[in-house]
């Protein structure tokens, strides 16, 4: 049980989403994961319940935000891709304290160009990049480059054609992104060095869990060393089995320290909260941040639980730790409310 000096958080409400358009097996899998996490909270002594989100959060009407800490495991509303910021905004409007990033950070993270600009402004090491469309493609001069949709996640829009060698190929890819997603693109210098996914968690004090390295040695052509959408989500793709995950990595303490420093800088720059995953690659031996992922996937087979496991933290303890970070905010909110309502407040 999480213990605090002023107040113990005893109730956790696990909020997760289900979309009826998903295959039945996917829906069952999501419910199974929620049951696994819920059982972990209960075994640690919490009173824990779960709420399934589809098109709204009306089910939360039955819960008092002063008593319940929300573990926010929602990717969005049914039929509205990338609507996680809307979920967070509604939780804020209902005065719930919840795990992970707030609505503003989640909204910013939706746009890769905004993330890039913030990192550049805050001095986070990151590859050169530009917001591109068919009108300004000719201004980009760094090749090879990787071209990504500005407002997609989960490697949507990333294929082996995403790496371009010249302006004509850049225009082709920008045109395809416009037709496929109806949006502009971001062009970045393609970095063909080692890739790491790094979990950072905490708030006032940050901790970096053991990084996970993606081993692309199966690809002879360095321009094909990509974690594409197919590689992530299609178990029948060649890359699904070919790409290996190495953790913990790297073994060199000096390089590990550089990676941790860059990951922390990105976490702070984007004002992440409780936990996040930072993706980076090495360029001439030094880390450059590719992307910042607030509220990353917590599937037991994904990077955050993998990193926690490498640190000796099991799945149950990982979830509780994330809840503890949010509980500190709930405690502070409780203290402010008590002070505001105190008879002494009128005397100050």
N, C-alpha and C positions, 0 to 999 in steps of 0.2 A: 504494500500500500504506500502511495506517495504521502509523505508526511511533511508538513510545513509548520513554521512557528506559529502562524496566526490561524491557519485554516487548513483542513485536509480536504482535498478533492476526492469525493467518494463516488461520484456518479459520472460515467462516461457514456456518451451517446455516439455510437458509430454510425455515421451517415455515409452511405455509398449509393451509387447509381446503377440502374439496370435499364437497358433499352430493349424493348420487345422486338426490335428489328434484328437483334443479334441472333445467331444460331442458338438453338436450345442448349447445346453443349457449352457455349460460352456463358450463357446466363447461369447455368448450373455451376460452372466453375467460379464465377464471380461470387455467387452466394456461398459456395464452399469456402472461399478465401475469407469472406466476412465472418463466417462461423468460426473459422480458425482464429482470427484476430479477437473476436468477441470472447471466445473461450479463454484466450490468454489473459485478457483483462479480468475476467471473473476468477480465474485461478490465482491471480495476484491480490484478490480481496476487494476488487471494485464491484459496485453495482453497475452493471453494464447492459445496455440495450442497443438495438440497431434499428435504423429507419432506412427503408429503401426509397430512393428518390427517382422519380420518373419525370414529371412535367412541372412540379412545383414543390415547395417545402411546407405545405399546409399541415403535414403530419407533425411538424414541430410545434404546432399550437398547443399540444398537450404537455410540453416540457418547459419548465421554468429556467430561463437562462442564468439565473443566479445560483442554481443548483447543479446544472448539467454542463460539463465540458464536452464540446463537440469534437470528435475525431473526424476530421473532414477528409473523406476518401472518395470524393466526387470528381469525376472528370467533366460533368456537365449535365444539362437537361436532355431528356430524350428528344432526338431529332434535331438538336442544336450542337453541332460539333464545336469543340473548343469554347464551351460556355462555362468553364470552371470559374472565371472571374464573376460571372453572374451569380453563381452559387455563393461565392464568398461575400458578394455585395448584399445578398439577401440575409445571410447569417449575421453580417454586421448590422443591418437594419433591425434585426430581431434582438440585437444586443447579446448574441452568443459569443463567448470566447471559444476559438477553434484552432486546431492545429494547422501549421503551415502558413503560407503567405496570405496576405490580405488581398482584397480585390484589385487595388491599384497596381500592385506588383504583378499579379497574375495577368492583368490587362496589358501591361508593358511587355511582359515576357511573350505575349502572343505575337509581337512584331519584332522580327529578327533585326531590322534596321534600328529600331529604337534601342534594343539591347546593345547592339554594336556601338551606337553613338554614346550611350552612357558609359560603356567600358572605355572607350577612347577618351572621353572627358575626364574620367576618374583615374586615368593612367594604368588601367589594367592591360597587361600584355595580350594583344589580340592581333590576328592577321589583318592586313590592309583590306578594306572593303568599301563598297559603294552601293547605293540604292540605284538600280538600273531599270530602264524601260527601253522600248524600241527607239525612242528619240535620242537617248544619250549613250547608247551602247558604245559608240565610237570613241567616247572619252576614256573608256577603261583600257589600260595598257599593260596590265600585269597578267602574264600567262605562264603556265597553265593556271586556270581559275576554276573555282567551283561555283555553280549557279544554283541558288535555292529559292523556293517561293518565300515571300516575305512573311506570310501569315499562316504557315502550315507547321505542324509539329509531328513527332514520331517518325521522322524521315519521309513523310509524305512528299512526293515530288523529287526525291533523291534516287537517281538511277545511275548506271554507268555512263550515260550521256551527260550527266550533270557536270563532269569535268571537261572543260573546253580549252582548246589550244590557240584559238585565234578569234578575231572579231566576228567572222561569219558564223562560227559555231556558237559564239555567245548570243548572237541575234537569234539563231535557231532555237536555242534553249529558252531564251526570254519569251519568244513568240509562243513556244509550247506551253510555258507556265501561264501566260496570259489566257490561252485557249482552254487549258485544263482547269485552272483555278480562278481565273478572272482577276488576277492581281499582278503586281510588279514583282521584281526579283531582287535579290541581293547577290552581288558578285564579290567573291573573296579570293585572295591569293590562295592557291591550293598548297596545303602543307602535307608533304608525303612522309613525315616522320612518325615515330611511335605515337599511338593514341591511348589516352587514359581517361577513365570516367571516375570522378572523385566525389565522394560523399562528404559534405561538410554539414555539421549540425551544431546547434546551440544558438545563443543570442548575445548576451553580454560577453560571454567567453565562448570561443569557437573551438571545435575539435574536428580534426580531419581523420576519417576512417581510412583503413588501408585501401589505396587505389586499386582499381581493376584495369588491367591492360588488355586491349583488343589485339590479338595476334593475327595479322594479315599476311603472314609469311607464305600462305598458300597461293597468293596472287603474285605471279611473276612480274606483271605490269604494275608499277607503283601507282599509276593513275586509277587502277581498279580497286585500290585499298580503301573501300568505302563501306560504312555500315548502312546500307540502303534499306528502303522499306521492305523489299523482298527478303533481305537477310534477317531483318528483325521479326517479320510476321509470317513468312511463308516457310513452313517446315519442309516443303518439298523443293525449295530452292537449293542450288549447289552451295551457296554461301552459308546457309543455315548451319550445316555441320562443319564446313571448312574453317570458319572463323572461330578461333579458340579464345577463351577468357583466362587470363593469368592473374592470380591474386594470391597474396599481396605482391605488388610490383610498383616501382622498381626496387631492386635490392641495394642500389647505391644510395647511401644516406644523404649525400649532398644534393643529388638530383631529387630525391624524395622531398627534401626541405624546399627546393625551388618550386616543385609542383604544389606542395601544400600552401606556400606563400601566394602563388598565383590564384589558386582556388579560393582562398580566404578573401583575397582582394576582390574577386568577382562577386562573391557572396555578399560582401559589404556594399559594393557599388550598386548592386541591384536591390539592396535592402531585403534580402531573403530573411525568412523567419523559421526557426525550429529545425528545418532540414532542407537541403537542396543537393542536386547533382550538377557538377561542373564538368563539362567535356573539354578536353584540351589535347593538343598535339605538340610534339617537340620540333622546333625549327633551329637547326644548327646547335642542337643539344639543349635548348632552352624552351620552357613551356609557353605556348600561346593558347589563350582561351578561345574555344570555338563557340560555345553556347552555355547558357545558364538555365537550369531546369528547376524552378521552384515546384514543390509538391510532386517530385518524381514518382514513378511507379514503385509500389511496395509489394508487388507480386513476389512470392518467396524465391522465384528463379531470376529476379531482376537484380540490378547492380547494387542498390542500397542494402537489401538484406544480405547480399553476397559480401559486401564490404564489412557489414556488422559481424557476420560469421567469422571473417578473417580476424576480427578484433576480439573474438571470443564472446560475442553477444548473440544469443539466440533470437529467433523471430519474436517471441513473446516479450523478451526484455527490450528489444529494439522498439516495438510499438509503445511500450510503457514509457521508455525514455523520451520519445517524441511527445507523448501526452504530458510528461513532466515539464517539458519546456513551455508548453502552452499553459499549464496549470499555474506557472509563475505569474503569467499575465492575469489570470483569473484572480489570484490572490491579491495582486496590486489593485485590481478593479474593486475587489471587496473592501480593501482598506480605504480606498478613496471614497466609496459609498458610505462607509461607517463614519468617516471624518466629516463628510458633507452633512450627514443626518445628525451628527452629534450636537447636543445642546450647546457645547462650547463653540460651535462654528459661528454663532451669532455674536460671540464676545470678541472674536479676533478682529 
